[in-house]
Amino acid sequence: MKKVFFIGLSIFFKQAIYSQDVRIYHGEKSESVFLKQNEKLEDVSKEPVKIIRNVDGIVSISILNPNPFFYNYEIKTEDVDIVDDYSDQFSELVKLITSMPEISDHFKGARIAPTTFNQYKTSLETLHGEIKTAKLAIQKSDQPESVKEAFDRSINNDGRGFRAAIETIQKISLDKGHFNSQTLEKDLNDMLETAIKDGSFNTDLNLGAVGSNPTLEGLFKEAFQHLNNNLASLVKQIIDVTKRDRIIRFQVPVKENKKTTVKLIITKVNDKDNIDRELLNEEVAVILPLYVRKRFEIVPIVNLIFQNNRQKFSVENNLVKSAPDNDAIFNIGAMALMNFASFGELKEYGVGFGIGYSLQPEGNASSFFAIPSLSYKSIIRVGFGFGYNLAPVGLKNGAYVGEPLPTNITNIEDVIDYKRKPAAVFTIAISGLKL
């Protein structure tokens, strides 16, 4: 029961990791489609898929029905090219299959008799037919399965698609000397060696008595061993393809604060191939990272201070004057901010709480305040809160309203008495220093 629980948990996390992956169906002509992992099949389209992820995430882009026999698949972003494992690996294999000569050409002039050499010949011809079966399956696989079959990962009954070709190839006989034998080359060489030892090799190829012309016998033996090797190598390459995944996946890292445009490029393995499926050079996805906002920041700020019952002192006609000053005042400072929540499609909006300190440009007043704030990325942050602002409340050093300044005072600022009084603060944060 415990094991089942962990398996279920693993499946859940895998689904969560790839919940926004792009699934691509590689179809005929202009029938290719792109779809999010959590979207329904009836919503398929050829529009680029928008994916939103954390910056430490990986976006998996899957081609559900690739055919590496005929196509190269490549993903490109603005600054990184990601090439699939299949690219250019199978072009030589397809060329070999296409240009493979008839086995019967190797036995021109040979007698047909119930000998061990004839058994070897029959095995080669049977193997040749099995390779042809694989070749036909590969050629038919260029016709893609249906969209539903690709998305369901099911096999087309008519042999269309890569999965159907693999199934056909895997069903070919694995008996000794046959296509799927694990010791194919050894099987063929053993049959050849038996025919050489009992003399049927020389007899059926009209080489004369055994040992009468060792040079010619050696050349013929080497030629057939080379043929065995070529056939076995060709079969191995085909079988190696059947062992690969039926889906091509590309992984694209999410970049912090940077939109990543992903383009899919599908080209022919061989330019001369007459193919059925669509060639592509199109944008398939746009990856948008969630905005990264530091938990704690120190940001420069500009404040407007609103304060009642503040006095303004001046000297007019050598007399000290006083007047109410209820205008908002401007100062600059810094705020230590804690961001505790983000929202919006890309988490671009943030809510925080800060404690700040500021000074008036002249340096004769300062503010302490606590303030909640709302931010858009790091471009702008605004807030409204309360605190205490150092403000003029009276006179000192023997100065009085309506009288001249004391004889030893030349600057009105020297006699103004400042105290901290409650104030409201409207703040705008400019681009700041992140810690």
ZAVEX-959833 format. One record per residue (C-alpha): x, y, z; residue in one letter. Coordinates in steps of 0.2 Angstrom, whole numbers, plus 2048, in hexadecimal, padded with zeros to 3 digits. Each point is the difference from the previous one (the first is absolute). Layout:
<atoms>
XYZA/...
</atoms>
This chain:
<atoms>
800800800M/80E80C804K/8087FC7EFK/7F08047F7V/7FF81080AF/8118067FAF/7FD7FB7EEI/7F080A800G/80980F808L/80E7FF7F3S/7F38007F2I/7F780F808F/81080A801F/8057FB7EEK/7EF8067FAQ/80281080AA/8118037F8I/7FA7FE7EFY/7EF807802S/80380E7F4Q/80B7F77F3D/7FD8037EEV/7FA7F17F6R/8038007EDI/7F87F67F2Y/80B7FF7F1H/7F37FE7F2G/7FE8007EDE/8018107F6K/7F980E80CS/7F87F480DE/80D80280ES/7F9806810V/807806811F/7F77FD811L/802803812K/8017F080BQ/7F0805809N/7F68057F1E/7F37F57F8K/8037F87EFL/7F28097F8E/809811804D/80F7FC7F5V/80780E7F5S/8108067F8K/80180F80BE/80F80280BP/7FD7FA812V/80380C80EK/8087F880FI/803809811I/80D7F880CR/80B80380EN/8118067FBV/8087F0807D/7F57F57F6G/8027F77EFI/7F47FF7F2V/7FE7F07F7S/7FB8007EEI/7FB7EF7F9S/7FE7FB7EEI/7F37F2802L/8027F77EFN/8128047FAP/8077F67F1N/813801802P/8027F57F0F/7FB80F7F5F/80181080BY/80C80A80BN/7F880980EY/80780F808E/7FB80D80DI/807812800K/7FE80E80CT/8078117FFE/8117FC807D/8017ED801V/7FE7F27F3D/7FA7F0807I/8027F17F4V/7F77EF802D/80A7F0802D/7F97F97F0Y/80780E7F4S/80B7F97F2D/8017EF808Q/7F67F67F4F/8038087EFS/80D7F37FCE/7F57F2805L/7F28067F5V/80C8017F1K/8067EE804L/7EF7F9800I/7FB80A7F0T/80F7FA7F6S/8017EE807M/8047F47F1P/7F67F07FDE/8077F1809I/7FE7F67F0S/80D80A7F8D/80D7F880BH/7FC7EE7FAF/8008027EDK/8077F07F9G/7FE7F6810A/7F77EF7FER/7F07FD80AI/8017F080AA/7FB7FA811P/811804808T/80680980FT/80580E7F5F/7EF8017F8N/7F9801812Q/80C80F803Y/7FA8087F0K/7ED7FD805T/804808811S/8088107F8L/7F18017F4E/7F37FF80FT/80A80D809L/80080B7F1H/7ED7FE7FFG/7FF805813E/80A80F7FDI/7F58057F2K/7F17FE80CT/80980C80CA/80380B7F2K/7EE8017FAL/7FB803812A/80C80E801I/7FA8087F0Q/7EE7FF805K/804807811S/8028117F7D/7ED8017FFQ/7FB806812P/7F47F880BE/7F080A805S/80180E80DV/7F77F680CK/80B7F17FEE/80F80B802A/7F9808810F/7FA7EF807D/8117F87FBR/7F77F27F7S/8057F67F1I/7F88037EFN/7F97F07F9N/8048057EED/813801804G/800813800R/80D80980BG/8107FC809F/7F87F580ER/7F87F57F3A/8107FD7F7A/8097FC810I/7F27F3804E/8027F87EFT/8137FF801I/7FF7F9812Q/7F47F27F9K/80D7F97F3I/8077EF805S/80D7FF80DL/8057EE7FBD/8127FB7FCK/8068097F0G/7F080C800H/7FE812802F/7FE802813N/80D7F2804S/80C80780DQ/80E7F77F8T/7FC8037EEL/8118027F9E/8077F1809K/7F17F67FAD/8048047EEL/8127FE802N/7FD7EF808D/7F57FA7F1M/80D8067F4L/80E7F7809E/7F67F0800T/7FE8017EDA/8128037FEI/8057F180AK/7F57F47F8D/8058067EEG/7EF8067FBS/8078127FFF/80D7FB7F3N/7F47F57F7T/7F180B7FFD/80A80F7FAL/80A7F67F4N/811803808L/8077EF7FDG/8067F380DA/803807811V/812807802G/8038007EDS/7FF8137FFN/802806812P/8028137FAT/7F08007F7L/7F77F680EE/80780D80DG/7F980E7F5L/7EF7F97FFF/8007FC813K/805812804E/7F38077F5A/7F27F6808F/806804812Q/8008127FAH/7EE7FE7FAL/7FB7F8811N/80880F809N/7F780D7F6N/7EF7F7802L/8037FE813A/806812802S/7F18077F6L/7F47F680BV/809805810K/7FD8137FBQ/7EE7FD7FCI/7FE7F6811I/80980E809D/7F280C7FAV/7F37F5808T/808801811K/7FE813800R/7F280A808D/7F08037F5R/800812806I/80D80E7FDI/80180C80FR/809810801F/804809810Q/800813800V/806809810P/7F580F806V/80B810801K/7FD80C80EE/7F78107FAN/8027FB7EEK/7F37FA7F4K/8067F17F6T/7F97FD7EET/8027EE7FBV/8007FB7EEK/7FE7EF7F8L/80A7FC7F1I/7FD7EF7F6I/80A7FC7F1T/8037F17F5K/80E7F4804V/8037FE7EEN/7FC80E7F4D/7FB7F47F2K/7F37F780AD/7EE8027FAN/7F7802811I/7EF802806D/801809810R/801813803E/811809801L/7FF80E80DL/80A80F806N/7F380880BE/7FE807812E/7F87F280BV/801808811A/80381080AV/8077FD811I/7FC80E80DL/8097FF811P/7F7804810L/808810806Y/80D7FE80DV/7FE80B80FR/80C80180EK/7F87FD812R/80A80E807F/8068107F7E/807811804I/7F980D7F3V/8028127FEP/7F080A801I/7F88117FDV/7F380680DN/7F280C801L/7FD804813I/7EF806805F/7FF808812Q/7F480C809N/80480E80CN/8118037F9R/807812801Q/80B8097F4K/80C80E806F/80880E7F6S/807811802V/7F780E7F8E/805813803N/80D7FA80DN/7F17F880AL/7FD7ED803V/7F07FB7F8K/7F67EF802S/7F37F97F5A/7F77EF7FFP/8087F47F4D/7F57F17FAN/8077FE7EFD/8077EE7FCA/813800801I/80C7F67F6F/80F7F6807N/80A7F17FAI/8077F180AG/8017ED801A/7F47F2805M/8037EF806A/7F37F57F8L/7F97EF803M/7F67F97F1N/7F47F3807F/7F47FD7F1A/8008007EDS/7F17FF7F4F/7FC8027EEG/8037F47F1E/812801801L/801805813K/8058117FAE/7F680980DY/806800812G/7FA805811V/80D80580DG/802809811F/80F80B803G/80880C80DI/80880F7FAG/80A80F804Y/8028107F6S/807812800L/7FA8107F8Q/80D8067F3P/80580E80CE/8047F480DG/7F580880EN/7F27F4801A/7FF7ED800S/7F37F2800S/7FD7EF807F/7F27F67FAF/7F87EF7FDA/7F77FD7F0I/7F77F27F6P/8058017EDS/7FA7F97EFL/80D7FD7F3S/8017FC7EDY/8107F67FEK/80E80B804S/7FA80E7F5I/7F580980DI/7FB7FE812R/7F380C808V/7F9800812G/7F780A80DF/8037FF813G/804809810F/80E80580AG/80880F808Y/80880F7F8N/80C80D807L/7F78107FEA/802813807P/7F480380FV/807810808G/81080B803L/80E7FE80CK/81080A805N/7F7810805G/7F78027F0A/7ED8057FFY/7F38037F3V/7FE8127FCG/811805806E/8118017F7P/80C7F2801L/80C80080FP/81080A7FCT/80B7F1800N/7F47F67F4I/8028037EDT/7F67F17F9N/7EE7FD805I/8037ED7FFE/80B802810D/7F180480BV/7F37F57F9I/7FB7F280CD/7FD7EF7F7Y/7F67F1808K/7F97F07F9R/7EE8007FCK/7F47F37F8P/7FF8017EDA/7F97F77F1A/80C7FA7F3V/7FD7FD7EDF/8107F77F9T/8067FB7EFI/80F7F47FFA/80C8037F2I/80B7F27FAS/8097F980FG/80F7F6807L/7FB7EE802K/8077F680FL/
</atoms>
